[in-house]
Amino acid sequence: MHRIHWLEPHPSGAGEALRAALEGWGHEVVPGPGSGSLVLVAERPDLRLIPAEGSEILWWVQEATAEEVSAVLGLRPGWVLLQDRPLEAAREALQHLRQRDLGSEGWLRQMLHLASLDDLLKLILSRAIHQSRARGGAIWLKRENLFYQRAGDGSFPEAPLPRQEAAELVRRGEAFLLAASEQLGILRLLDPREPPERFLRGFDDVEPLLLNAWRLEESRALSFRDDLTVAQNRRCLEAELPQAVRAAAAKGESLALLFLDVDDLRQVNSQHGHPVGSILLEAVARTAQRLCRAHDRLYRYGGDEFCILMPGTSAQGAQKLGDRLVQVLKAQPLAIGTQQLAISLSAGVAAFPEHADGAGHLIEQADRALLRAKREGKGRVVVAG
């Protein structure tokens, strides 16, 4: 039986669940600090919570930034896990801690807790800039035939790089491959003052972590993608909308949700067949995707409904996009044999915090606005309230 010391400055249901799981796995859970492994349940990693005793700490927290994690793990070896992770992840982390499996370098242990690909990239970039004494940098990841910037500080333009251009940068020594076995991405640094062997040291250790996070994200993206259109699916919206609302609240920004409904799709399916209805939905999704900004997100909510999530946008801004989409589709009828099939779209707009105080309320208000657009004659955009 392995003894685990237990500190819970901020009690939570997730903390109770973890404690019960530890006891079920045969551990002796001892209240208070002591030598050996320590589980610390808190709202977030905080240097002030670290006790004098305890050789390593498993942090079980509600939220954490990369900076907070770096600070606490720099002071005491450990592992940081968010409380929404499976309990089995905590069991595995404790096993690694007992084996002192913290990576070949101190900086690597700061990354072991991270499931997010973006968090991993941020730490890799920060370390590379620091070790190279560069003025800045950025990381691009591949997607099909392009590399897209995923982490950066504004030192380089965010425009995608064709694969051939990325390869040429690497050949000239102006960029460096990440996870070279898969050619996952490239790192560029602005005016580095140290040789590459200094700041690239340890990247081989990072490669398995990076590839695992990337593959996890890819598999998640597949499960969140609509089978018919270029949009994400409803499951994806339900996962991402609460996060977007929290981010908007933290920044003091507006967040708009634009609900779209293809008018009379049932009639199209009845007169022309479901394959034509599917082609119409694909055309709507492609046009919406083309008119969206880079940071907007298009989802297929179900059946004939789509929605667009627009960070940093007011209800008026979303209304403008809706009006433009309605007009563009109206001006581009779908060619079905010798016939021209008109495309009509209705839309409803709601914004946080103007019309709603949370994710569920935002969907409700946008959907009500959409129903008003339908009742008032279709082919129009209505704003909530």
Stockholm file with secondary structure:
# STOCKHOLM 1.0

chainA/1-385         MHRIHWLEPHPSGAGEALRAALEGWGHEVVPGPGSGSLVLVAERPDLRLIPAEGSEILWWVQEATAEEVSAVLGLRPGWVLLQDRPLEAAREALQHLRQRDLGSEGWLRQMLHLASLDDLLKLILSRAIHQSRARGGAIWLKRENLFYQRAGDGSFPEAPLPRQEAAELVRRGEAFLLAASEQLGILRLLDPREPPERFLRGFDDVEPLLLNAWRLEESRALSFRDDLTVAQNRRCLEAELPQAVRAAAAKGESLALLFLDVDDLRQVNSQHGHPVGSILLEAVARTAQRLCRAHDRLYRYGGDEFCILMPGTSAQGAQKLGDRLVQVLKAQPLAIGTQQLAISLSAGVAAFPEHADGAGHLIEQADRALLRAKREGKGRVVVAG
#=GR chainA/1-385 SS CCEEEEECSSCCHHHHHHHHHHHHTTCEEEEBCCSSEEEEEESSCCGGGCCSCCSEEEEEESCCCHHHHHHHHHHSCEEEEETTSCHHHHHHHHHHHHTTCCCSSHHHHTTTTCCCHHHHHHHHHHHHHHHHTCSEEEEEEEETTEEEEEEECSSSCCCCEEHHHHHHHHHTTSSEEESTTTTCEEEEEESCCSCHHHHSTTHHHHHHHHHHHHHHHHHHHHHTBCSSSSSEEHHHHHHHHHHHHHHHHHHTCCEEEEEEEETTHHHHHHHHCHHHHHHHHHHHHHHHHHHSCTTCEEEEEETTEEEEEEETCCHHHHHHHHHHHHHHHHTSCEEETTEEECCCEEEEEEEETTTCSSHHHHHHHHHHHHHHHHHTTSSSEEECC
#=GC SS_cons         CCEEEEECSSCCHHHHHHHHHHHHTTCEEEEBCCSSEEEEEESSCCGGGCCSCCSEEEEEESCCCHHHHHHHHHHSCEEEEETTSCHHHHHHHHHHHHTTCCCSSHHHHTTTTCCCHHHHHHHHHHHHHHHHTCSEEEEEEEETTEEEEEEECSSSCCCCEEHHHHHHHHHTTSSEEESTTTTCEEEEEESCCSCHHHHSTTHHHHHHHHHHHHHHHHHHHHHTBCSSSSSEEHHHHHHHHHHHHHHHHHHTCCEEEEEEEETTHHHHHHHHCHHHHHHHHHHHHHHHHHHSCTTCEEEEEETTEEEEEEETCCHHHHHHHHHHHHHHHHTSCEEETTEEECCCEEEEEEEETTTCSSHHHHHHHHHHHHHHHHHTTSSSEEECC
//
